[in-house]
Amino acid sequence: MYPFAAGLYAPRNRWYVAARSAEVGRAPMERFILNEPVVFYRTEAGDPVALDGRCPHRGYPLGKGRVEGDAVVCGYHGLRFEADGRCSHIPSQAIVPPKARVKAYPLVELWDWMWIWPGEPELADPALLPDHQALGLTDPNWIKRPPLYWTVEGRYQLLNDNLLDLTHLSVLHADTIGGGDVAATEERHEEGPGWVRSVRWISDATVTDWVRKSRGIEGAVDREIMLTFAAPGFHFGHDRYYPAGSDPATAAPMLDIRIFHAVTPATLTRCHYFASSAVDPATFELSRKYPADPASALKIFTEDVDAIGEIERLLGQAGEFDEVPLRADVHALRGRRLVEAMIRAEPPQAGDAGNAAAPHRTHGVAAT
């Protein structure tokens, strides 16, 4: 499906951010992940659990049930599912059928995020997760903002494309973090196994009124914007401001902001968007001295969310179209190709979006 080839949706054997830690508690919470319902909750010890969100009996959402002990109980007929997905009790009968179980998803809680592995559980390797210490997320020397969350009414790769393309800053975010310098500056490209990176060094950049008011920076500056995309849905980088005429190899930034975005497919035409930032102590002191209007800071994110929603609206109403790529799209297209290669590298699974729908099954026998 657009923007990939027909029948391609998302790689499953990868880690995705599924929720913020604060969202998951003792009450069951339903969230769609890669077009499948998942129920999240915590055990009595506080450990997070993620299970297939549909009861295998009649398909009732487990997110509408209740948590008892370390198990979730279906609110329709009372089937009880333990944290490993095994059904341990059925009120209407003594014997539990072997197939009365739900999938248990590998889940890792790091910093304020919960990472889920939607694919084959035996392939889930925590070593494949981004290094949160190196990023500054678990480094006490960096001051973090609590992660934000949006449900975006658009397919996930549209948001990935947006985050991979920094030229839109000059237009969509012109009065906050943009400015004409961004789109006009050449970018350097780097890539490695599973990631691509864009780096821009903007000399004598003009700061916007928003930066002046919120950071106290006057006059021209040198600006470095670096963003790395760790496919299929994690973006991290920095936005640094230096005195004009600085040597990038030796200069210390006046302003140093680390940026984190996580994009997770929800349904075919909807995605989850998590975002946060971190600053060094010097930048934090500037932010205390020149506090930004929270509404104006939030506006940067909602502009992207709204733009993706508008593109999805036209896709739904007018269908797919032939793109006209621009020279500045090189980095975004590299990122898109990286995700598509990950999808193609995996064997198709029953029920995958874009493939032929799996037949409905009753008692383990395909219904006709």
C-alpha positions in Angstrom: 0.0 0.0 0.0 1.1 3.6 -0.6 3.8 4.7 -0.3 5.2 1.2 -0.6 4.5 -1.3 -3.3 1.1 -3.0 -3.3 0.5 -5.5 -0.6 3.3 -4.2 1.7 2.5 -2.7 5.1 5.0 -2.9 8.0 7.8 -5.2 9.2 6.8 -7.3 12.2 10.1 -8.6 13.6 11.1 -5.2 15.0 10.7 -3.2 18.2 8.1 -0.4 18.2 7.1 2.0 21.0 3.7 0.8 22.1 2.9 3.2 25.0 4.2 5.6 27.6 4.9 3.9 30.9 2.3 6.1 32.7 -0.4 4.9 30.3 -0.2 1.3 31.5 -1.6 0.4 34.9 -3.8 -2.1 36.6 -6.8 -1.4 34.4 -6.6 -3.0 30.9 -5.8 -0.7 28.0 -6.5 -1.5 24.4 -4.3 -0.2 21.6 -4.0 -1.4 18.0 -0.4 -2.3 17.0 0.2 -3.2 13.3 -3.5 -3.6 12.6 -4.0 -6.0 15.6 -5.7 -5.2 18.9 -3.4 -5.6 21.9 -4.4 -5.3 25.6 -1.9 -3.8 28.1 -1.9 -4.0 31.8 0.5 -4.5 34.8 0.8 -7.4 37.2 0.6 -7.0 40.9 4.4 -6.6 40.9 4.1 -3.8 38.4 5.5 -5.7 35.4 3.9 -4.7 32.1 2.0 -7.3 30.1 0.9 -7.2 26.4 -1.6 -9.8 25.1 -3.7 -10.3 22.0 -6.6 -8.1 22.6 -9.3 -10.5 21.4 -10.8 -13.3 23.5 -10.5 -16.5 21.3 -14.0 -17.6 22.4 -16.2 -14.9 20.7 -13.7 -12.2 19.9 -14.7 -9.8 22.7 -12.1 -7.2 23.4 -10.1 -8.0 26.5 -9.5 -4.3 26.9 -13.1 -4.1 28.1 -12.5 -6.8 30.7 -10.8 -6.5 34.1 -7.5 -7.4 35.7 -7.5 -9.9 38.6 -4.2 -10.7 40.2 -1.8 -11.1 37.3 -4.4 -12.1 34.7 -7.0 -10.3 32.5 -10.6 -11.6 32.6 -12.8 -11.3 29.6 -15.9 -9.2 30.3 -18.2 -11.3 28.1 -17.9 -14.9 29.3 -15.3 -14.6 32.1 -12.4 -16.5 30.5 -9.2 -15.8 32.5 -5.9 -15.3 30.7 -2.6 -15.3 32.5 0.3 -13.0 31.7 1.8 -15.7 29.4 -1.5 -15.9 27.4 -2.6 -19.2 28.8 -6.3 -19.5 29.7 -6.5 -20.7 33.3 -10.2 -20.6 34.0 -13.5 -20.8 32.2 -16.6 -20.3 34.4 -18.9 -22.5 32.3 -16.7 -25.6 32.1 -13.9 -27.4 34.1 -11.7 -28.4 31.2 -9.8 -25.6 29.4 -9.3 -26.4 25.6 -5.6 -26.3 24.6 -6.3 -23.7 22.0 -7.9 -21.4 24.5 -4.9 -19.0 24.8 -3.9 -15.7 23.4 -0.6 -14.4 22.0 1.8 -12.9 24.6 3.9 -10.1 23.1 7.5 -9.5 24.2 7.6 -6.2 26.0 10.5 -4.1 27.3 10.1 -1.0 29.5 12.9 1.5 29.0 12.9 5.1 30.3 9.2 6.2 29.9 8.5 4.0 26.9 7.2 0.5 26.4 8.7 -1.3 23.4 6.7 -4.2 21.8 7.8 -6.9 19.4 4.8 -7.7 17.2 6.4 -10.5 15.3 7.8 -13.9 16.2 8.4 -13.9 20.0 11.5 -16.1 19.7 13.2 -13.5 17.6 12.8 -10.7 20.0 16.2 -9.5 21.1 16.5 -6.6 23.6 20.0 -5.9 22.2 18.3 -4.6 19.1 16.7 -1.7 21.0 18.2 1.8 20.7 20.9 2.5 23.3 18.9 4.8 25.6 22.0 5.7 27.6 23.9 6.9 24.5 20.9 8.8 23.4 20.7 10.6 26.7 17.3 9.2 27.7 18.7 7.4 30.7 21.7 9.7 31.2 21.1 11.9 34.3 23.3 14.6 32.8 20.5 15.3 30.3 17.2 16.9 31.3 14.3 15.1 29.6 10.8 16.2 28.9 8.0 13.6 29.5 7.0 12.0 26.3 4.0 13.3 24.4 1.6 11.2 22.5 -0.8 11.6 19.5 -3.0 9.3 17.6 -2.4 10.4 14.0 -5.1 9.9 11.4 -2.7 8.8 8.8 -0.6 5.7 7.8 2.7 5.5 9.6 5.0 5.9 6.7 3.5 9.3 5.9 4.8 10.5 9.4 8.1 8.8 8.8 8.4 10.6 5.5 7.7 13.9 7.3 10.3 13.4 10.0 12.9 12.3 7.3 12.3 15.5 5.4 13.7 18.6 7.1 13.0 20.9 4.2 9.3 21.3 5.4 10.6 23.1 8.4 11.1 26.2 6.3 7.4 26.3 5.4 5.2 24.3 7.8 7.2 25.5 10.9 8.4 28.8 9.5 7.5 30.8 12.6 9.0 28.4 15.2 11.9 26.1 14.4 12.1 26.7 10.6 13.3 29.6 8.5 14.4 29.7 4.8 17.9 28.6 5.7 16.9 25.0 6.3 15.4 24.2 2.9 18.2 26.1 1.1 21.1 24.2 2.8 22.6 21.1 1.3 22.5 18.0 3.6 25.1 15.3 4.1 23.9 11.7 4.0 25.2 8.8 6.1 23.8 5.3 6.4 24.5 2.0 8.0 22.8 -1.3 8.8 19.2 -0.4 9.6 19.6 3.3 9.7 20.1 6.5 7.6 21.2 10.0 8.7 20.9 13.5 7.5 23.2 16.3 8.7 22.9 20.0 7.9 25.3 22.8 8.9 23.7 26.2 8.3 26.1 29.1 8.4 24.8 32.6 9.4 21.3 31.3 10.0 18.6 33.7 10.9 16.8 32.7 14.1 13.0 33.0 14.3 11.2 35.2 16.7 10.2 32.1 18.6 13.8 31.0 19.2 14.7 34.6 20.2 11.9 34.7 22.7 12.2 31.2 24.1 16.0 30.9 24.2 17.3 34.5 24.3 19.5 34.1 21.2 20.0 37.3 19.1 21.5 37.8 15.7 22.8 35.3 13.2 24.0 31.9 14.3 25.5 28.7 12.9 23.1 25.8 13.2 23.6 22.1 13.0 20.6 19.8 12.5 21.2 16.0 12.6 18.6 13.4 12.5 19.0 9.6 12.4 16.3 7.2 11.4 16.5 3.8 12.9 14.0 1.9 10.8 11.2 1.1 10.9 10.0 3.9 13.3 12.5 5.6 15.6 14.0 9.0 14.9 16.6 10.7 17.0 19.0 13.6 16.6 20.0 17.0 17.7 19.4 20.7 16.9 22.4 22.8 18.0 23.0 26.6 17.8 26.5 28.0 17.7 28.0 31.5 17.5 28.2 32.6 13.9 31.5 31.6 12.2 32.1 28.6 14.5 34.4 25.7 13.7 32.0 22.7 13.9 34.9 20.5 15.0 35.8 22.5 18.1 32.9 24.9 19.0 30.6 24.5 22.0 27.0 25.0 21.2 25.0 27.8 22.9 21.9 25.7 22.6 21.8 21.9 22.4 18.6 20.0 22.1 18.2 16.2 21.5 15.1 15.1 19.8 13.2 11.8 19.9 10.3 10.6 17.7 8.7 7.1 17.7 6.2 6.1 15.0 4.2 2.9 15.4 1.6 1.6 12.9 -1.8 1.3 14.5 -4.1 0.4 11.6 -3.7 0.7 7.9 -4.6 4.4 8.0 -3.7 5.4 11.5 -0.5 5.5 13.6 0.8 6.3 17.1 3.2 9.2 17.5 5.5 9.6 20.6 7.8 12.5 20.9 10.2 13.9 23.5 13.3 16.0 23.9 16.3 16.4 26.2 18.6 19.3 26.8 22.0 19.8 28.4 22.2 21.7 31.7 23.2 25.0 30.0 20.3 24.8 27.6 18.0 24.0 30.5 19.0 27.1 32.3 18.3 29.1 29.2 14.8 27.6 29.0 14.2 28.6 32.6 15.4 32.1 32.0 13.4 32.4 28.8 10.4 30.1 29.2 8.6 29.1 26.0 4.9 29.4 25.7 3.7 25.7 26.0 1.1 26.2 23.3 3.6 27.5 20.8 5.9 24.6 21.5 3.1 22.1 21.1 2.1 23.8 17.8 5.2 22.4 16.2 4.0 18.8 16.7 0.3 19.5 15.9 1.3 21.1 12.6 2.9 17.8 11.5 0.0 15.7 12.9 -2.5 17.9 11.0 -0.5 17.7 7.8 -0.4 13.9 7.8 -4.1 13.8 8.5 -4.8 16.0 5.4 -2.7 13.8 3.1 -4.5 10.7 4.4 -7.9 12.3 3.9 -7.1 12.9 0.2 -5.8 9.3 -0.1 -9.0 8.0 1.3 -11.2 10.2 -0.8 -9.3 10.5 -4.1 -7.1 7.3 -4.0 -3.4 6.9 -4.6 -1.4 9.2 -6.9 1.9 9.4 -8.8 4.4 11.3 -6.7 6.8 13.8 -8.3 10.0 13.4 -6.2 12.2 16.5 -5.6 15.9 16.6 -5.3 15.5 17.3 -1.6 13.7 14.0 -1.1 16.8 11.8 -1.4 17.1 11.2 2.4 13.4 10.5 2.8 13.4 8.1 -0.1 16.4 6.3 1.4 14.5 5.8 4.6 11.4 4.6 2.8 13.4 2.1 0.8 15.0 0.8 4.1 11.6 0.1 5.6 10.3 -1.5 2.4 13.4 -3.8 2.4 12.7 -4.9 5.9 9.1 -5.8 5.0 10.2 -7.8 2.0 12.8 -9.6 4.0 10.1 -11.2 6.2 7.9 -14.1 5.2 4.3 -13.2 4.9 2.2 -14.0 7.9 -1.5 -15.0 7.9 -3.7 -11.9 8.2 -0.9 -9.4 7.3 -2.3 -6.2 5.9 -2.2 -6.0 2.2 -2.1 -9.8 1.7 -5.2 -11.9 1.1 -7.3 -11.9 4.2 -6.9 -15.1 6.3 -10.0 -17.3 6.4 -12.2 -17.1 9.4 -11.6 -20.1 11.7 -14.0 -21.9 14.0 -12.7 -24.5 16.4 -9.4 -24.6 14.5 -11.0 -25.6 11.2 -11.2 -23.1 8.3 -14.8 -22.0 7.8 -16.0 -21.9 4.2 
